[in-house]
Amino acid sequence: MGSRRLAALAAVAFIVAAPAVGQQRALTPRQSEAVATYERALGDFKSILAERRRQIDAKQPLPNLPGQALYLARVAVISSYKDLTDAMPSRIGRPNKFEIPPAYFDADIEPLIDEYSKLFDVMEAPPANAQNSPTPFKDVVDLATVIARAKGLAPAHADAAGRISLGLFFAETNGKQNVRNGRSNTYMGSFQTGPSEDRNGRRKWEAIKGEIAAIDPGLSARDDKEEARARGTDHRFNHWTNVRDGLMNAHADVFREIPGIVKTLPDPIDQMKLFELIQIVPTPTRSALKSGDLLNYRVSSPTIMKHLRNNSIFAFGQADRARSSASFREILAAMWLFNRKFEKAMAKYAEIKPR
């Protein structure tokens, strides 16, 4: 009798509890829409990854800008996942190896991002005539350091310029030299410059070449060799000349601001982020530096906000994309997708310049 009574009570408990569980699992319309949107974005991402892989493996011609569809599909996945976790915080999962905030990324899809990176490695492979360097990371540090010294920086701050510039190399190409660009027909090479930026950098380098030779004759001699080697070719596909001209075009004049920058931003990764913003949105970044209140300087131009989003800043989720303005403090905080790249740069710098 006792066992039958216990079974009956259990059955009643199940019947009573069932509606509560059902109510708990019932999704609101917003939640249902968020789930469906994420699953659709994830399916689209898998589809375009598979399509590019088939095309590459079959050696079929790729469309113009073959990486753009992949990039947009990845953005959609991260964006829709953030909208999903906003609607359902319980969906926030474990940390992931890419160091993306878990509210933006489901660690279960890490293999898809690995495949994404492998496809870009193929699509952005250097051209056959690219002129590699056996010391690509040291080249970046050496060039940036000597340029900073030519701009009047003390040794410690010139070293900071070298470290920051190595971060730029990782931010632009993940530390790969002479790569093409799967999302652009304009920006190429180790520092991803356009033709006009390359020409401007070369012109600026010629203007300080005499000072460079006085500071570091050995580096100047190396430069002469690389210049001769690159003659008659696209200088953006000689690692040395592209790094040199990229730094001279966008960053050399800002090196003078490094003493003040390191006081305001003592974290080396934040320093790298700021110089990457010189690459992405140069005019407002220079204005922020001149303002005397860098971190609170605010941008509200729709064009600038668009450029930021096109470079993975405020790009993911409805709340981020709805922003119409941001302070530089907020912009730096939103550059979390760069953190892993800059950490790699810091590790590489430690190898090159041991204490």
ChimeraX attribute file (.defattr): number of C-alpha atoms within 10 A of each C-alpha:
attribute: neighborCount
match mode: 1-to-1
recipient: residues
	/A:1	6
	/A:2	7
	/A:3	8
	/A:4	9
	/A:5	10
	/A:6	11
	/A:7	12
	/A:8	12
	/A:9	12
	/A:10	12
	/A:11	12
	/A:12	12
	/A:13	11
	/A:14	12
	/A:15	11
	/A:16	11
	/A:17	12
	/A:18	12
	/A:19	11
	/A:20	11
	/A:21	11
	/A:22	10
	/A:23	10
	/A:24	9
	/A:25	9
	/A:26	11
	/A:27	14
	/A:28	11
	/A:29	9
	/A:30	13
	/A:31	17
	/A:32	14
	/A:33	15
	/A:34	21
	/A:35	20
	/A:36	14
	/A:37	19
	/A:38	20
	/A:39	15
	/A:40	15
	/A:41	21
	/A:42	20
	/A:43	14
	/A:44	17
	/A:45	24
	/A:46	17
	/A:47	14
	/A:48	18
	/A:49	20
	/A:50	14
	/A:51	12
	/A:52	22
	/A:53	17
	/A:54	12
	/A:55	13
	/A:56	15
	/A:57	9
	/A:58	9
	/A:59	9
	/A:60	10
	/A:61	9
	/A:62	12
	/A:63	11
	/A:64	11
	/A:65	14
	/A:66	19
	/A:67	22
	/A:68	15
	/A:69	17
	/A:70	23
	/A:71	18
	/A:72	12
	/A:73	21
	/A:74	23
	/A:75	19
	/A:76	22
	/A:77	26
	/A:78	22
	/A:79	24
	/A:80	26
	/A:81	29
	/A:82	28
	/A:83	26
	/A:84	26
	/A:85	22
	/A:86	19
	/A:87	18
	/A:88	18
	/A:89	12
	/A:90	10
	/A:91	16
	/A:92	19
	/A:93	16
	/A:94	12
	/A:95	14
	/A:96	15
	/A:97	8
	/A:98	15
	/A:99	14
	/A:100	18
	/A:101	16
	/A:102	17
	/A:103	20
	/A:104	21
	/A:105	25
	/A:106	21
	/A:107	17
	/A:108	10
	/A:109	11
	/A:110	14
	/A:111	10
	/A:112	15
	/A:113	14
	/A:114	11
	/A:115	15
	/A:116	22
	/A:117	12
	/A:118	12
	/A:119	20
	/A:120	19
	/A:121	17
	/A:122	14
	/A:123	20
	/A:124	20
	/A:125	17
	/A:126	21
	/A:127	12
	/A:128	7
	/A:129	11
	/A:130	20
	/A:131	22
	/A:132	15
	/A:133	15
	/A:134	9
	/A:135	10
	/A:136	19
	/A:137	22
	/A:138	18
	/A:139	20
	/A:140	27
	/A:141	26
	/A:142	22
	/A:143	25
	/A:144	28
	/A:145	25
	/A:146	24
	/A:147	28
	/A:148	27
	/A:149	23
	/A:150	23
	/A:151	18
	/A:152	13
	/A:153	21
	/A:154	12
	/A:155	13
	/A:156	11
	/A:157	20
	/A:158	26
	/A:159	20
	/A:160	23
	/A:161	32
	/A:162	26
	/A:163	28
	/A:164	30
	/A:165	28
	/A:166	27
	/A:167	32
	/A:168	27
	/A:169	25
	/A:170	23
	/A:171	22
	/A:172	20
	/A:173	21
	/A:174	16
	/A:175	21
	/A:176	19
	/A:177	27
	/A:178	30
	/A:179	26
	/A:180	25
	/A:181	23
	/A:182	23
	/A:183	18
	/A:184	15
	/A:185	11
	/A:186	12
	/A:187	19
	/A:188	25
	/A:189	29
	/A:190	31
	/A:191	32
	/A:192	26
	/A:193	24
	/A:194	16
	/A:195	15
	/A:196	11
	/A:197	19
	/A:198	26
	/A:199	17
	/A:200	15
	/A:201	25
	/A:202	20
	/A:203	14
	/A:204	16
	/A:205	20
	/A:206	12
	/A:207	11
	/A:208	14
	/A:209	15
	/A:210	13
	/A:211	17
	/A:212	22
	/A:213	16
	/A:214	11
	/A:215	15
	/A:216	14
	/A:217	13
	/A:218	12
	/A:219	16
	/A:220	19
	/A:221	12
	/A:222	12
	/A:223	18
	/A:224	12
	/A:225	11
	/A:226	18
	/A:227	15
	/A:228	10
	/A:229	14
	/A:230	19
	/A:231	10
	/A:232	8
	/A:233	12
	/A:234	17
	/A:235	25
	/A:236	30
	/A:237	27
	/A:238	24
	/A:239	27
	/A:240	27
	/A:241	28
	/A:242	27
	/A:243	32
	/A:244	25
	/A:245	26
	/A:246	26
	/A:247	29
	/A:248	25
	/A:249	22
	/A:250	18
	/A:251	22
	/A:252	22
	/A:253	13
	/A:254	18
	/A:255	27
	/A:256	19
	/A:257	15
	/A:258	19
	/A:259	15
	/A:260	12
	/A:261	17
	/A:262	15
	/A:263	9
	/A:264	14
	/A:265	16
	/A:266	11
	/A:267	10
	/A:268	17
	/A:269	21
	/A:270	21
	/A:271	23
	/A:272	27
	/A:273	23
	/A:274	23
	/A:275	23
	/A:276	23
	/A:277	22
	/A:278	17
	/A:279	21
	/A:280	16
	/A:281	16
	/A:282	17
	/A:283	12
	/A:284	19
	/A:285	21
	/A:286	17
	/A:287	13
	/A:288	19
	/A:289	17
	/A:290	12
	/A:291	12
	/A:292	11
	/A:293	12
	/A:294	19
	/A:295	17
	/A:296	14
	/A:297	19
	/A:298	17
	/A:299	18
	/A:300	13
	/A:301	13
	/A:302	12
	/A:303	10
	/A:304	18
	/A:305	21
	/A:306	15
	/A:307	15
	/A:308	19
	/A:309	15
	/A:310	15
	/A:311	15
	/A:312	15
	/A:313	22
	/A:314	23
	/A:315	23
	/A:316	22
	/A:317	21
	/A:318	14
	/A:319	13
	/A:320	16
	/A:321	15
	/A:322	11
	/A:323	13
	/A:324	13
	/A:325	15
	/A:326	18
	/A:327	16
	/A:328	21
	/A:329	14
	/A:330	16
	/A:331	20
	/A:332	20
	/A:333	13
	/A:334	17
	/A:335	19
	/A:336	16
	/A:337	17
	/A:338	23
	/A:339	19
	/A:340	18
	/A:341	21
	/A:342	25
	/A:343	15
	/A:344	17
	/A:345	26
	/A:346	20
	/A:347	10
	/A:348	18
	/A:349	19
	/A:350	12
	/A:351	12
	/A:352	14
	/A:353	12
	/A:354	7
	/A:355	5
